[in-house]
Amino acid sequence: MAIQFLKPGLLTSLQDRGRFLGMQDGIPISGAMDQNLLKAVNKSLGNDQDSAALEIFMQPTSLEFTKRTYFSVGAYAADLFLNKEKIDPLRAYLVEPGDVFRIQKLHKAVWSYLAVKGGFQSEEVLGSRSFHKSLHMETCKGENGFVRHEEFKGKIKRKKIEVVDLDDANMTLKCVALPEFEHLFETVKYQLLNAEFTLSKQSNRMAYRLQERLGNNLSEITTAAVLPGTVQLTSGGFLMILMRDSQVTGGYPRILQLTESSLSQLSQMRPHAQIKFELSEEF
């Protein structure tokens, strides 16, 4: 045992950069919703950027360390506590057995990440420790849930890592056009690239749905490959942005593909946030 959950939260799981070896068998890539923040929290500990970390949803969470190590938390505008002392995000802290970490509240964004020196040592499936329910992997749920890591007896140089602040009310998402984009009516293209869209409550690790409807002149396509960040236009005219646990094929027209950075930023937006799409020459 290394970390004992006292209050695990609803959607706490282990995630790394994702699983790319199972796509041919229909297995989702998964991985951290906010890859930018995962890299930053690992960097603050001197870890490999692909080291697995705990991904924590916005509910209050608490856990107890049972081995000596350093840990760091990636979060935006959060109330974080080690025992009774308030601590900063993206900074390495030494912990001893019995120390308790707590997330009291996230004032901004949705997902936060807790990493330990050397990363967590859970089972790997197809080259990744990212949890997905279809793979029957270990979970972090329940009051007796725990995750393992190696004891770290050395010292590390503490450093503060800065990340670009997040505007979780309005955001412009950079993207490139996909095959079916060119077949949209010109008026729909104009709306797509100039209007503001509202994030729906119907959003999860599989897809984020937008509330507004567009006129859809496209028919469904033969099932084709899709990726996290693919923007699909449904037969009803709604836009769906595929997220980390999305399927690997789909039959709705694929009209845009978000850049990796924009996908990470989008993952942190709460329902009713406003977004815009912007075509980019860089991907």
C-alpha positions in Angstrom: 0.0 0.0 0.0 1.2 3.5 -0.7 -1.7 5.9 -0.8 -4.9 5.1 1.1 -8.1 6.9 0.0 -10.1 8.5 2.7 -12.5 10.3 0.3 -11.8 9.1 -3.3 -14.2 11.2 -5.3 -16.6 10.0 -8.0 -14.3 9.8 -11.1 -10.8 9.4 -9.6 -8.6 7.2 -11.8 -5.0 6.7 -12.9 -4.1 8.2 -16.2 -1.0 8.7 -18.3 -0.7 10.0 -21.9 -2.9 7.2 -23.2 -3.0 3.8 -24.9 -2.2 3.6 -28.6 -1.7 -0.1 -29.1 -5.3 -1.2 -28.9 -7.0 1.1 -31.5 -7.1 -1.7 -34.1 -9.2 -3.7 -31.7 -11.5 -0.8 -30.9 -10.0 0.1 -27.5 -10.1 3.8 -26.7 -6.9 5.8 -26.3 -8.0 7.2 -22.9 -5.3 9.1 -21.0 -5.4 12.3 -19.0 -8.1 14.7 -20.0 -5.7 17.7 -19.7 -2.4 16.5 -21.1 -0.9 20.0 -20.6 -1.4 19.8 -16.8 -0.3 16.2 -16.6 3.1 17.1 -18.2 3.4 20.1 -15.9 2.8 18.2 -12.7 5.3 15.5 -13.8 7.8 18.1 -14.7 7.6 19.6 -11.2 8.8 16.3 -9.8 11.4 15.6 -12.5 9.3 12.6 -13.7 9.1 11.3 -17.2 6.2 13.2 -18.8 4.3 10.0 -19.4 4.3 8.9 -15.8 0.9 7.9 -14.5 -0.8 10.3 -12.1 -4.1 10.4 -10.3 -6.8 12.3 -12.2 -9.3 13.8 -9.9 -12.7 15.3 -10.7 -13.9 18.5 -9.1 -15.4 16.9 -6.0 -13.6 17.3 -2.6 -11.0 14.5 -2.2 -8.7 13.3 0.6 -6.0 10.6 0.9 -3.3 9.5 3.3 0.3 8.7 2.3 1.8 5.5 3.8 5.3 5.7 2.3 7.8 8.5 2.2 7.9 10.3 -1.2 7.5 13.7 -2.9 4.2 14.7 -4.5 2.8 17.5 -6.5 -0.6 18.6 -7.6 -1.6 20.1 -10.9 -4.7 22.3 -10.5 -6.0 25.8 -11.4 -7.2 28.1 -8.6 -7.7 25.3 -6.0 -7.8 25.1 -2.2 -5.2 22.4 -1.5 -4.0 21.2 2.0 -1.3 19.0 3.3 -2.4 18.1 6.8 -3.7 21.6 8.0 -1.3 23.7 5.9 -2.5 25.2 2.6 -0.1 24.4 -0.3 0.6 25.6 -3.8 -0.1 23.7 -7.0 2.8 22.5 -9.2 5.3 22.4 -6.4 7.0 19.3 -4.9 6.3 18.5 -1.3 7.9 15.9 0.9 5.4 13.6 2.7 5.9 10.9 5.4 3.6 8.0 6.4 0.5 9.4 8.0 0.4 12.7 6.1 -3.0 13.6 4.7 -3.6 15.5 1.5 -6.9 17.2 0.8 -8.6 19.0 -2.1 -11.2 21.2 -0.6 -12.4 23.0 -3.7 -11.6 23.8 -7.3 -12.6 27.4 -8.0 -11.8 27.0 -11.7 -11.7 24.1 -14.2 -12.7 20.5 -13.7 -9.8 18.1 -13.5 -6.7 18.1 -11.2 -3.7 15.7 -11.1 -1.7 14.3 -8.2 1.7 12.8 -9.1 4.4 11.2 -7.0 8.1 11.0 -7.5 8.7 8.1 -10.0 5.0 7.8 -10.9 2.4 5.3 -9.7 3.1 1.6 -10.2 -0.3 0.1 -11.3 -0.8 -2.6 -13.9 0.0 -1.8 -17.5 -2.4 -2.9 -20.3 -1.2 -2.5 -23.9 1.6 -0.2 -22.8 -0.4 2.2 -20.6 -1.6 2.5 -17.0 -4.6 4.6 -18.1 -7.8 3.3 -16.6 -10.7 2.3 -18.8 -13.7 0.3 -17.5 -13.8 -2.1 -20.5 -10.3 -3.4 -19.6 -11.2 -4.5 -16.0 -8.3 -2.6 -14.5 -7.9 -1.6 -10.8 -10.0 1.3 -9.7 -9.5 4.0 -7.0 -13.1 3.8 -5.7 -14.2 2.9 -2.2 -12.9 3.9 1.2 -10.4 1.1 1.2 -9.1 1.9 -2.3 -5.4 2.5 -2.7 -2.7 3.0 -5.3 0.9 1.9 -5.2 4.2 3.8 -5.6 7.8 3.2 -4.6 9.2 4.8 -1.5 11.6 7.6 -2.3 14.4 8.2 0.2 16.4 10.9 -1.7 15.9 14.6 -2.1 14.8 16.6 -5.1 15.2 20.2 -6.0 11.9 21.9 -5.5 10.8 24.2 -8.3 7.6 26.0 -9.2 6.2 25.3 -12.7 4.1 27.9 -14.3 1.3 27.1 -16.8 -0.8 29.5 -18.8 -3.8 30.6 -16.8 -7.2 29.2 -17.9 -10.2 31.2 -18.8 -12.9 28.6 -18.2 -15.8 30.9 -19.3 -14.7 31.7 -22.8 -12.2 30.0 -25.1 -11.1 29.9 -28.7 -10.2 26.4 -29.9 -7.7 26.0 -32.6 -8.4 23.2 -35.1 -7.9 22.0 -38.7 -10.6 21.1 -41.3 -11.4 17.4 -41.8 -12.8 15.7 -45.0 -16.5 16.5 -44.6 -15.9 20.2 -43.7 -15.6 21.1 -47.4 -19.1 19.6 -48.1 -20.9 21.9 -45.7 -23.0 24.8 -47.0 -21.0 28.0 -47.0 -23.5 29.5 -44.6 -22.9 26.6 -42.2 -19.2 27.0 -42.5 -19.5 30.7 -41.7 -21.6 30.0 -38.6 -19.2 27.3 -37.5 -16.2 29.6 -37.5 -17.8 32.8 -36.3 -20.5 31.9 -33.8 -20.1 31.2 -30.1 -21.2 27.8 -28.9 -22.3 26.7 -25.4 -21.0 23.6 -23.6 -23.8 21.3 -22.6 -24.3 19.4 -19.4 -24.2 16.3 -21.5 -20.4 16.1 -21.4 -18.1 13.3 -20.1 -14.9 11.6 -20.8 -16.3 10.2 -24.1 -17.6 13.4 -25.6 -18.5 17.1 -25.0 -21.7 18.1 -26.6 -22.6 21.7 -27.6 -26.1 23.1 -27.1 -26.7 25.0 -30.4 -27.8 23.4 -33.6 -26.5 23.9 -37.1 -28.2 23.3 -40.4 -26.9 19.9 -41.5 -26.9 19.1 -45.2 -24.6 16.1 -44.8 -25.5 12.4 -44.7 -24.0 10.0 -42.3 -20.8 8.4 -43.6 -19.4 4.9 -43.8 -17.8 4.2 -40.4 -14.4 5.9 -40.4 -11.5 6.5 -38.0 -11.9 9.2 -35.3 -9.7 10.5 -32.6 -10.0 12.5 -29.4 -10.5 16.0 -30.6 -12.6 15.1 -33.6 -15.6 17.3 -34.0 -18.6 15.5 -35.4 -21.9 16.9 -36.7 -24.8 14.7 -35.9 -27.9 14.1 -38.1 -29.8 16.4 -35.7 -27.4 19.3 -36.3 -25.6 19.1 -32.9 -21.8 19.3 -32.6 -20.0 16.6 -30.5 -16.3 16.9 -29.6 -14.8 13.5 -28.9 -12.8 13.3 -25.7 -10.2 10.8 -24.4 -12.5 7.8 -23.9 -14.2 8.1 -27.3 -14.7 5.3 -29.7 -12.1 4.9 -32.4 -14.5 4.8 -35.4 -17.7 6.7 -36.1 -20.4 7.3 -38.7 -21.2 11.0 -38.2 -19.5 13.5 -40.5 -16.1 14.6 -39.2 -15.7 18.3 -39.8 -12.9 19.6 -37.5 -10.0 18.2 -35.5 -8.8 20.2 -32.4 -5.1 20.6 -31.7 -3.8 18.7 -28.8 -3.4 21.8 -26.7 -6.9 23.0 -27.4 -8.4 19.6 -26.5 -6.7 19.8 -23.2 -8.0 23.3 -22.6 -11.5 22.3 -23.6 -11.4 19.4 -21.1 -11.2 21.9 -18.2 -14.3 23.9 -19.2 -17.5 23.6 -17.2 -21.1 23.4 -18.6 -22.4 26.7 -20.0 -18.9 27.9 -21.0 -18.6 29.6 -24.4 -16.3 28.4 -27.1 -15.4 29.4 -30.6 -13.5 27.5 -33.4 -10.6 28.9 -35.2 -8.8 27.2 -38.2 -5.1 27.0 -37.6 -2.3 26.3 -40.0 -0.3 24.5 -37.3 -1.4 21.2 -35.8 
